[in-house]
Amino acid sequence: MKFSIFASNMIDKKSILALIPARGGSKGLPGKNIKPLLGKPLIEWTIEQAKHSKYIDDFFVSTDCSDIAKVSIQAGINVPFLRPENLSSDNTSSMDVVSSVINYYETNKIYFDYIILLEPTSPLRKENDIDSAIELAIQNQSADGIVSLGEVHMEHPMIVKKVGDNNRILSYINDVKKITQRQQADKAFFPYGVIYMIKTSVFKEKHAFYTDNIIPYFIERWQCYEVDDIYDFICIESILKYLKKDTK
């Protein structure tokens, strides 16, 4: 049967689980998920944003790291277990992690209509982004789900290059029209980790957040950053400081 942890939160009688994946190992920026960002661990930004939602029925942090689990618990999210070794390597698929969480709930006879993936490395969410995205998905239930997209600016695929075997610069994609200015390119988008949302039944069938029936949730230019290394972290920290200053 369908079960909602907080039934009063349900939107259009749809139950929603938010999953925050946070592996302990990171080569680009060691310890990034709990690295202090303006006074609180990086992952706590996403936890607080998820808890602010009117519609999310339960929250789950999936991690292999006891320190991340401790921070998450202190922020008010239960972490019932740490990931096993087979879900903790550099090559672990996020989709396998999602499947393991769904299996955990369904083993306990708890079922959700939708699952949301919120990446802690994408903390630049507007106050109502999560609920606005959920509302968009519920308004378009003929679609399988939604994915947040940010417009690509400088690194447009029509401009990106590669270096060939002869050490010469080549177009990364050959079958595109030649352009000389970024403004001549059509719009391209990158799926930043602000929100991924899909019907649980579809995910179980496709083992993916992408099908040919996904609609976009557009984010703004300043939100198009993900923490992969220290330079991303510095950019995000600077943006948050600017936004904080701008609201005073």
Phi and psi restraints in degrees (value plus and minus 20) as a CYANA .aco file:
   2 LYS   PHI     -96.2   -56.2
   2 LYS   PSI     122.0   162.0
   3 PHE   PHI    -163.3  -123.3
   3 PHE   PSI     114.1   154.1
   4 SER   PHI    -138.0   -98.0
   4 SER   PSI     111.0   151.0
   5 ILE   PHI     -81.2   -41.2
   5 ILE   PSI     -63.2   -23.2
   6 PHE   PHI    -144.6  -104.6
   6 PHE   PSI      63.4   103.4
   7 ALA   PHI     -76.7   -36.7
   7 ALA   PSI     -49.9    -9.9
   8 SER   PHI     -86.7   -46.7
   8 SER   PSI     -36.6     3.4
   9 ASN   PHI    -100.3   -60.3
   9 ASN   PSI     -32.9     7.1
  10 MET   PHI     -81.7   -41.7
  10 MET   PSI     120.6   160.6
  11 ILE   PHI    -131.8   -91.8
  11 ILE   PSI     103.0   143.0
  12 ASP   PHI      32.9    72.9
  12 ASP   PSI      15.7    55.7
  13 LYS   PHI      42.3    82.3
  13 LYS   PSI       5.7    45.7
  14 LYS   PHI    -127.1   -87.1
  14 LYS   PSI     107.0   147.0
  15 SER   PHI    -111.5   -71.5
  15 SER   PSI     123.4   163.4
  16 ILE   PHI    -153.8  -113.8
  16 ILE   PSI     111.0   151.0
  17 LEU   PHI    -129.9   -89.9
  17 LEU   PSI     111.7   151.7
  18 ALA   PHI    -123.9   -83.9
  18 ALA   PSI     105.1   145.1
  19 LEU   PHI    -132.4   -92.4
  19 LEU   PSI     107.6   147.6
  20 ILE   PHI    -134.0   -94.0
  20 ILE   PSI      86.4   126.4
  21 PRO   PHI    -106.6   -66.6
  21 PRO   PSI     113.0   153.0
  22 ALA   PHI    -170.3  -130.3
  22 ALA   PSI      68.9   108.9
  23 ARG   PHI     -96.5   -56.5
  23 ARG   PSI     127.7   167.7
  24 GLY   PHI     -94.5   -54.5
  24 GLY   PSI     -56.6   -16.6
  25 GLY   PHI     -98.8   -58.8
  25 GLY   PSI     113.9   153.9
  26 SER   PHI    -171.3  -131.3
  26 SER   PSI      98.8   138.8
  27 LYS   PHI    -100.8   -60.8
  27 LYS   PSI     -53.7   -13.7
  28 GLY   PHI     -89.2   -49.2
  28 GLY   PSI     -59.3   -19.3
  29 LEU   PHI    -170.6  -130.6
  29 LEU   PSI      70.9   110.9
  30 PRO   PHI     -73.3   -33.3
  30 PRO   PSI     114.5   154.5
  31 GLY   PHI      50.0    90.0
  31 GLY   PSI       1.9    41.9
  32 LYS   PHI     -82.7   -42.7
  32 LYS   PSI     -54.4   -14.4
  33 ASN   PHI     -87.0   -47.0
  33 ASN   PSI     -40.8    -0.8
  34 ILE   PHI    -139.9   -99.9
  34 ILE   PSI      -6.9    33.1
  35 LYS   PHI     -87.7   -47.7
  35 LYS   PSI     111.1   151.1
  36 PRO   PHI     -81.7   -41.7
  36 PRO   PSI     108.2   148.2
  37 LEU   PHI    -142.9  -102.9
  37 LEU   PSI      87.1   127.1
  38 LEU   PHI      30.6    70.6
  38 LEU   PSI      25.2    65.2
  39 GLY   PHI      74.6   114.6
  39 GLY   PSI     -23.0    17.0
  40 LYS   PHI    -163.8  -123.8
  40 LYS   PSI     132.2   172.2
  41 PRO   PHI     -76.5   -36.5
  41 PRO   PSI     124.8   164.8
  42 LEU   PHI     -69.9   -29.9
  42 LEU   PSI     -67.3   -27.3
  43 ILE   PHI     -84.1   -44.1
  43 ILE   PSI     -46.4    -6.4
  44 GLU   PHI     -86.1   -46.1
  44 GLU   PSI     -48.0    -8.0
  45 TRP   PHI     -80.7   -40.7
  45 TRP   PSI     -66.0   -26.0
  46 THR   PHI     -90.6   -50.6
  46 THR   PSI     -58.0   -18.0
  47 ILE   PHI     -80.0   -40.0
  47 ILE   PSI     -66.8   -26.8
  48 GLU   PHI     -84.4   -44.4
  48 GLU   PSI     -59.1   -19.1
  49 GLN   PHI     -84.4   -44.4
  49 GLN   PSI     -60.1   -20.1
  50 ALA   PHI     -86.8   -46.8
  50 ALA   PSI     -62.4   -22.4
  51 LYS   PHI     -88.1   -48.1
  51 LYS   PSI     -41.1    -1.1
  52 HIS   PHI     -96.2   -56.2
  52 HIS   PSI     -34.9     5.1
  53 SER   PHI     -85.8   -45.8
  53 SER   PSI     122.3   162.3
  54 LYS   PHI    -102.1   -62.1
  54 LYS   PSI     -36.8     3.2
  55 TYR   PHI    -131.4   -91.4
  55 TYR   PSI     -41.1    -1.1
  56 ILE   PHI     -90.5   -50.5
  56 ILE   PSI     111.5   151.5
  57 ASP   PHI    -114.2   -74.2
  57 ASP   PSI     -47.5    -7.5
  58 ASP   PHI    -174.6  -134.6
  58 ASP   PSI     138.7   178.7
  59 PHE   PHI    -146.6  -106.6
  59 PHE   PSI     125.2   165.2
  60 PHE   PHI    -164.7  -124.7
  60 PHE   PSI     104.0   144.0
  61 VAL   PHI    -120.7   -80.7
  61 VAL   PSI     101.9   141.9
  62 SER   PHI    -123.0   -83.0
  62 SER   PSI      95.7   135.7
  63 THR   PHI    -167.8  -127.8
  63 THR   PSI     138.1   178.1
  64 ASP   PHI    -126.6   -86.6
  64 ASP   PSI     -15.1    24.9
  65 CYS   PHI    -134.0   -94.0
  65 CYS   PSI     104.1   144.1
  66 SER   PHI     -85.6   -45.6
  66 SER   PSI     -51.6   -11.6
  67 ASP   PHI     -87.9   -47.9
  67 ASP   PSI     -61.2   -21.2
  68 ILE   PHI     -85.7   -45.7
  68 ILE   PSI     -60.7   -20.7
  69 ALA   PHI     -80.3   -40.3
  69 ALA   PSI     -63.1   -23.1
  70 LYS   PHI     -82.3   -42.3
  70 LYS   PSI     -65.4   -25.4
  71 VAL   PHI     -82.2   -42.2
  71 VAL   PSI     -61.3   -21.3
  72 SER   PHI     -85.4   -45.4
  72 SER   PSI     -62.8   -22.8
  73 ILE   PHI     -83.6   -43.6
  73 ILE   PSI     -62.1   -22.1
  74 GLN   PHI     -83.9   -43.9
  74 GLN   PSI     -47.8    -7.8
  75 ALA   PHI    -104.2   -64.2
  75 ALA   PSI     -22.1    17.9
  76 GLY   PHI      82.3   122.3
  76 GLY   PSI      -4.7    35.3
  77 ILE   PHI    -136.3   -96.3
  77 ILE   PSI     112.0   152.0
  78 ASN   PHI     -94.4   -54.4
  78 ASN   PSI     117.8   157.8
  79 VAL   PHI    -143.3  -103.3
  79 VAL   PSI      71.5   111.5
  80 PRO   PHI     -87.7   -47.7
  80 PRO   PSI     -42.9    -2.9
  81 PHE   PHI    -182.4  -142.4
  81 PHE   PSI     141.1   181.1
  82 LEU   PHI    -111.9   -71.9
  82 LEU   PSI     130.6   170.6
  83 ARG   PHI     -80.4   -40.4
  83 ARG   PSI     123.7   163.7
  84 PRO   PHI     -92.4   -52.4
  84 PRO   PSI     146.6   186.6
  85 GLU   PHI     -77.6   -37.6
  85 GLU   PSI     -56.6   -16.6
  86 ASN   PHI     -89.3   -49.3
  86 ASN   PSI     -28.2    11.8
  87 LEU   PHI    -137.3   -97.3
  87 LEU   PSI       3.2    43.2
  88 SER   PHI    -147.5  -107.5
  88 SER   PSI     -11.7    28.3
  89 SER   PHI    -110.9   -70.9
  89 SER   PSI     150.9   190.9
  90 ASP   PHI     -81.5   -41.5
  90 ASP   PSI     -46.7    -6.7
  91 ASN   PHI    -115.5   -75.5
  91 ASN   PSI     -15.2    24.8
  92 THR   PHI     -84.9   -44.9
  92 THR   PSI     111.2   151.2
  93 SER   PHI    -100.9   -60.9
  93 SER   PSI     116.2   156.2
  94 SER   PHI     -80.0   -40.0
  94 SER   PSI     -50.3   -10.3
  95 MET   PHI     -86.1   -46.1
  95 MET   PSI     -55.8   -15.8
  96 ASP   PHI     -86.9   -46.9
  96 ASP   PSI     -56.0   -16.0
  97 VAL   PHI     -85.2   -45.2
  97 VAL   PSI     -65.0   -25.0
  98 VAL   PHI     -79.5   -39.5
  98 VAL   PSI     -65.3   -25.3
  99 SER   PHI     -79.7   -39.7
  99 SER   PSI     -60.1   -20.1
 100 SER   PHI     -85.3   -45.3
 100 SER   PSI     -56.2   -16.2
 101 VAL   PHI     -91.0   -51.0
 101 VAL   PSI     -62.9   -22.9
 102 ILE   PHI     -78.8   -38.8
 102 ILE   PSI     -64.2   -24.2
 103 ASN   PHI     -82.1   -42.1
 103 ASN   PSI     -58.1   -18.1
 104 TYR   PHI     -79.7   -39.7
 104 TYR   PSI     -68.0   -28.0
 105 TYR   PHI     -87.9   -47.9
 105 TYR   PSI     -65.2   -25.2
 106 GLU   PHI     -89.6   -49.6
 106 GLU   PSI     -47.5    -7.5
 107 THR   PHI     -82.3   -42.3
 107 THR   PSI     -50.4   -10.4
 108 ASN   PHI    -116.1   -76.1
 108 ASN   PSI      -1.6    38.4
 109 LYS   PHI      42.7    82.7
 109 LYS   PSI      13.5    53.5
 110 ILE   PHI    -136.6   -96.6
 110 ILE   PSI     105.9   145.9
 111 TYR   PHI    -147.7  -107.7
 111 TYR   PSI     122.6   162.6
 112 PHE   PHI    -143.0  -103.0
 112 PHE   PSI     124.9   164.9
 113 ASP   PHI     -94.8   -54.8
 113 ASP   PSI     -57.1   -17.1
 114 TYR   PHI    -150.7  -110.7
 114 TYR   PSI     130.7   170.7
 115 ILE   PHI    -144.0  -104.0
 115 ILE   PSI     117.0   157.0
 116 ILE   PHI    -135.0   -95.0
 116 ILE   PSI     113.9   153.9
 117 LEU   PHI    -126.2   -86.2
 117 LEU   PSI     102.4   142.4
 118 LEU   PHI    -138.9   -98.9
 118 LEU   PSI      91.3   131.3
 119 GLU   PHI    -101.6   -61.6
 119 GLU   PSI     105.3   145.3
 120 PRO   PHI     -86.1   -46.1
 120 PRO   PSI     -37.1     2.9
 121 THR   PHI    -100.5   -60.5
 121 THR   PSI     -18.4    21.6
 122 SER   PHI    -142.8  -102.8
 122 SER   PSI      51.9    91.9
 123 PRO   PHI    -103.1   -63.1
 123 PRO   PSI     -24.1    15.9
 124 LEU   PHI    -103.9   -63.9
 124 LEU   PSI      49.3    89.3
 125 ARG   PHI    -126.5   -86.5
 125 ARG   PSI     120.6   160.6
 126 LYS   PHI     -91.8   -51.8
 126 LYS   PSI     141.4   181.4
 127 GLU   PHI     -73.5   -33.5
 127 GLU   PSI     -59.5   -19.5
 128 ASN   PHI    -128.9   -88.9
 128 ASN   PSI      -4.9    35.1
 129 ASP   PHI     -76.6   -36.6
 129 ASP   PSI     -67.4   -27.4
 130 ILE   PHI     -82.9   -42.9
 130 ILE   PSI     -69.3   -29.3
 131 ASP   PHI     -88.6   -48.6
 131 ASP   PSI     -54.8   -14.8
 132 SER   PHI     -84.4   -44.4
 132 SER   PSI     -59.6   -19.6
 133 ALA   PHI     -87.8   -47.8
 133 ALA   PSI     -60.6   -20.6
 134 ILE   PHI     -82.0   -42.0
 134 ILE   PSI     -65.6   -25.6
 135 GLU   PHI     -80.6   -40.6
 135 GLU   PSI     -59.2   -19.2
 136 LEU   PHI     -83.4   -43.4
 136 LEU   PSI     -61.6   -21.6
 137 ALA   PHI     -85.2   -45.2
 137 ALA   PSI     -62.9   -22.9
 138 ILE   PHI     -88.6   -48.6
 138 ILE   PSI     -53.4   -13.4
 139 GLN   PHI     -90.7   -50.7
 139 GLN   PSI     -38.0     2.0
 140 ASN   PHI    -144.4  -104.4
 140 ASN   PSI      37.8    77.8
 141 GLN   PHI     -91.1   -51.1
 141 GLN   PSI     -27.4    12.6
 142 SER   PHI     -93.4   -53.4
 142 SER   PSI     -38.9     1.1
 143 ALA   PHI    -105.7   -65.7
 143 ALA   PSI     138.6   178.6
 144 ASP   PHI     -97.3   -57.3
 144 ASP   PSI     -45.7    -5.7
 145 GLY   PHI     148.7   188.7
 145 GLY   PSI    -184.4  -144.4
 146 ILE   PHI    -157.5  -117.5
 146 ILE   PSI     138.1   178.1
 147 VAL   PHI    -158.8  -118.8
 147 VAL   PSI     117.0   157.0
 148 SER   PHI     -95.2   -55.2
 148 SER   PSI     111.9   151.9
 149 LEU   PHI    -144.6  -104.6
 149 LEU   PSI     116.4   156.4
 150 GLY   PHI    -137.4   -97.4
 150 GLY   PSI     119.0   159.0
 151 GLU   PHI     -87.8   -47.8
 151 GLU   PSI     113.6   153.6
 152 VAL   PHI     -97.5   -57.5
 152 VAL   PSI     114.3   154.3
 153 HIS   PHI    -130.1   -90.1
 153 HIS   PSI    -105.5   -65.5
 154 MET   PHI     -90.1   -50.1
 154 MET   PSI     -55.0   -15.0
 155 GLU   PHI    -117.2   -77.2
 155 GLU   PSI      27.6    67.6
 156 HIS   PHI     -85.5   -45.5
 156 HIS   PSI     119.2   159.2
 157 PRO   PHI     -80.5   -40.5
 157 PRO   PSI     -42.2    -2.2
 158 MET   PHI     -96.9   -56.9
 158 MET   PSI     -33.6     6.4
 159 ILE   PHI    -128.3   -88.3
 159 ILE   PSI     -47.9    -7.9
 160 VAL   PHI     -78.5   -38.5
 160 VAL   PSI     122.1   162.1
 161 LYS   PHI    -137.5   -97.5
 161 LYS   PSI     148.9   188.9
 162 LYS   PHI    -158.6  -118.6
 162 LYS   PSI     144.2   184.2
 163 VAL   PHI    -127.4   -87.4
 163 VAL   PSI     102.8   142.8
 164 GLY   PHI     -96.7   -56.7
 164 GLY   PSI     157.1   197.1
 165 ASP   PHI     -82.6   -42.6
 165 ASP   PSI     -44.6    -4.6
 166 ASN   PHI    -112.8   -72.8
 166 ASN   PSI      -4.5    35.5
 167 ASN   PHI      42.3    82.3
 167 ASN   PSI      16.9    56.9
 168 ARG   PHI    -136.9   -96.9
 168 ARG   PSI     127.3   167.3
 169 ILE   PHI     -98.3   -58.3
 169 ILE   PSI     110.4   150.4
 170 LEU   PHI    -148.7  -108.7
 170 LEU   PSI     138.3   178.3
 171 SER   PHI     -86.0   -46.0
 171 SER   PSI     117.4   157.4
 172 TYR   PHI     -86.6   -46.6
 172 TYR   PSI     -57.4   -17.4
 173 ILE   PHI    -137.6   -97.6
 173 ILE   PSI     101.2   141.2
 174 ASN   PHI    -101.5   -61.5
 174 ASN   PSI     -52.1   -12.1
 175 ASP   PHI    -112.7   -72.7
 175 ASP   PSI      27.8    67.8
 176 VAL   PHI    -147.6  -107.6
 176 VAL   PSI     136.8   176.8
 177 LYS   PHI     -88.9   -48.9
 177 LYS   PSI     130.0   170.0
 178 LYS   PHI     -98.3   -58.3
 178 LYS   PSI     111.9   151.9
 179 ILE   PHI    -149.9  -109.9
 179 ILE   PSI     137.4   177.4
 180 THR   PHI    -136.6   -96.6
 180 THR   PSI     -32.4     7.6
 181 GLN   PHI    -153.7  -113.7
 181 GLN   PSI     126.1   166.1
 182 ARG   PHI     -78.7   -38.7
 182 ARG   PSI     -54.3   -14.3
 183 GLN   PHI     -86.1   -46.1
 183 GLN   PSI     -37.4     2.6
 184 GLN   PHI    -101.2   -61.2
 184 GLN   PSI     -33.3     6.7
 185 ALA   PHI     -99.7   -59.7
 185 ALA   PSI     128.3   168.3
 186 ASP   PHI     -94.2   -54.2
 186 ASP   PSI     153.0   193.0
 187 LYS   PHI     -96.2   -56.2
 187 LYS   PSI     115.2   155.2
 188 ALA   PHI    -147.9  -107.9
 188 ALA   PSI     132.6   172.6
 189 PHE   PHI    -152.6  -112.6
 189 PHE   PSI     131.3   171.3
 190 PHE   PHI    -138.2   -98.2
 190 PHE   PSI     118.1   158.1
 191 PRO   PHI    -103.4   -63.4
 191 PRO   PSI      70.0   110.0
 192 TYR   PHI     -95.4   -55.4
 192 TYR   PSI     139.3   179.3
 193 GLY   PHI    -103.6   -63.6
 193 GLY   PSI       6.0    46.0
 194 VAL   PHI     -80.4   -40.4
 194 VAL   PSI     -66.2   -26.2
 195 ILE   PHI    -183.4  -143.4
 195 ILE   PSI     115.6   155.6
 196 TYR   PHI    -142.3  -102.3
 196 TYR   PSI     112.0   152.0
 197 MET   PHI    -160.9  -120.9
 197 MET   PSI     112.2   152.2
 198 ILE   PHI    -169.2  -129.2
 198 ILE   PSI     132.9   172.9
 199 LYS   PHI     -83.5   -43.5
 199 LYS   PSI     113.5   153.5
 200 THR   PHI     -79.1   -39.1
 200 THR   PSI     -59.2   -19.2
 201 SER   PHI     -82.0   -42.0
 201 SER   PSI     -57.3   -17.3
 202 VAL   PHI     -91.3   -51.3
 202 VAL   PSI     -61.6   -21.6
 203 PHE   PHI     -80.8   -40.8
 203 PHE   PSI     -62.5   -22.5
 204 LYS   PHI     -83.0   -43.0
 204 LYS   PSI     -50.5   -10.5
 205 GLU   PHI    -101.3   -61.3
 205 GLU   PSI     -62.6   -22.6
 206 LYS   PHI    -116.7   -76.7
 206 LYS   PSI     -39.3     0.7
 207 HIS   PHI      34.8    74.8
 207 HIS   PSI      24.0    64.0
 208 ALA   PHI    -184.5  -144.5
 208 ALA   PSI     139.1   179.1
 209 PHE   PHI    -114.2   -74.2
 209 PHE   PSI     -26.1    13.9
 210 TYR   PHI    -130.2   -90.2
 210 TYR   PSI     105.9   145.9
 211 THR   PHI    -150.0  -110.0
 211 THR   PSI    -193.9  -153.9
 212 ASP   PHI    -107.8   -67.8
 212 ASP   PSI      -2.5    37.5
 213 ASN   PHI    -155.0  -115.0
 213 ASN   PSI      22.4    62.4
 214 ILE   PHI    -129.4   -89.4
 214 ILE   PSI     117.1   157.1
 215 ILE   PHI    -126.0   -86.0
 215 ILE   PSI     137.2   177.2
 216 PRO   PHI    -108.7   -68.7
 216 PRO   PSI     128.4   168.4
 217 TYR   PHI    -138.7   -98.7
 217 TYR   PSI      89.3   129.3
 218 PHE   PHI    -101.8   -61.8
 218 PHE   PSI     114.7   154.7
 219 ILE   PHI    -131.7   -91.7
 219 ILE   PSI     146.8   186.8
 220 GLU   PHI    -107.1   -67.1
 220 GLU   PSI     146.7   186.7
 221 ARG   PHI     -75.0   -35.0
 221 ARG   PSI     -62.8   -22.8
 222 TRP   PHI     -90.5   -50.5
 222 TRP   PSI     -31.9     8.1
 223 GLN   PHI    -110.7   -70.7
 223 GLN   PSI     -23.5    16.5
 224 CYS   PHI    -107.0   -67.0
 224 CYS   PSI      38.2    78.2
 225 TYR   PHI    -159.1  -119.1
 225 TYR   PSI     123.0   163.0
 226 GLU   PHI    -152.0  -112.0
 226 GLU   PSI     120.8   160.8
 227 VAL   PHI     -98.1   -58.1
 227 VAL   PSI      88.9   128.9
 228 ASP   PHI    -137.8   -97.8
 228 ASP   PSI     -53.0   -13.0
 229 ASP   PHI    -164.0  -124.0
 229 ASP   PSI    -197.3  -157.3
 230 ILE   PHI     -85.1   -45.1
 230 ILE   PSI     -48.7    -8.7
 231 TYR   PHI     -90.5   -50.5
 231 TYR   PSI     -59.6   -19.6
 232 ASP   PHI     -81.6   -41.6
 232 ASP   PSI     -63.1   -23.1
 233 PHE   PHI     -80.8   -40.8
 233 PHE   PSI     -63.9   -23.9
 234 ILE   PHI     -83.7   -43.7
 234 ILE   PSI     -61.5   -21.5
 235 CYS   PHI     -81.5   -41.5
 235 CYS   PSI     -67.3   -27.3
 236 ILE   PHI     -84.6   -44.6
 236 ILE   PSI     -61.4   -21.4
 237 GLU   PHI     -81.3   -41.3
 237 GLU   PSI     -61.9   -21.9
 238 SER   PHI     -85.3   -45.3
 238 SER   PSI     -60.4   -20.4
 239 ILE   PHI     -83.3   -43.3
 239 ILE   PSI     -64.5   -24.5
 240 LEU   PHI     -84.1   -44.1
 240 LEU   PSI     -58.6   -18.6
 241 LYS   PHI     -83.8   -43.8
 241 LYS   PSI     -62.2   -22.2
 242 TYR   PHI     -82.9   -42.9
 242 TYR   PSI     -65.7   -25.7
 243 LEU   PHI     -83.9   -43.9
 243 LEU   PSI     -59.3   -19.3
 244 LYS   PHI     -84.2   -44.2
 244 LYS   PSI     -62.0   -22.0
 245 LYS   PHI     -87.7   -47.7
 245 LYS   PSI     -59.0   -19.0
 246 ASP   PHI     -88.8   -48.8
 246 ASP   PSI     -43.6    -3.6
 247 THR   PHI    -107.6   -67.6
 247 THR   PSI     -28.0    12.0
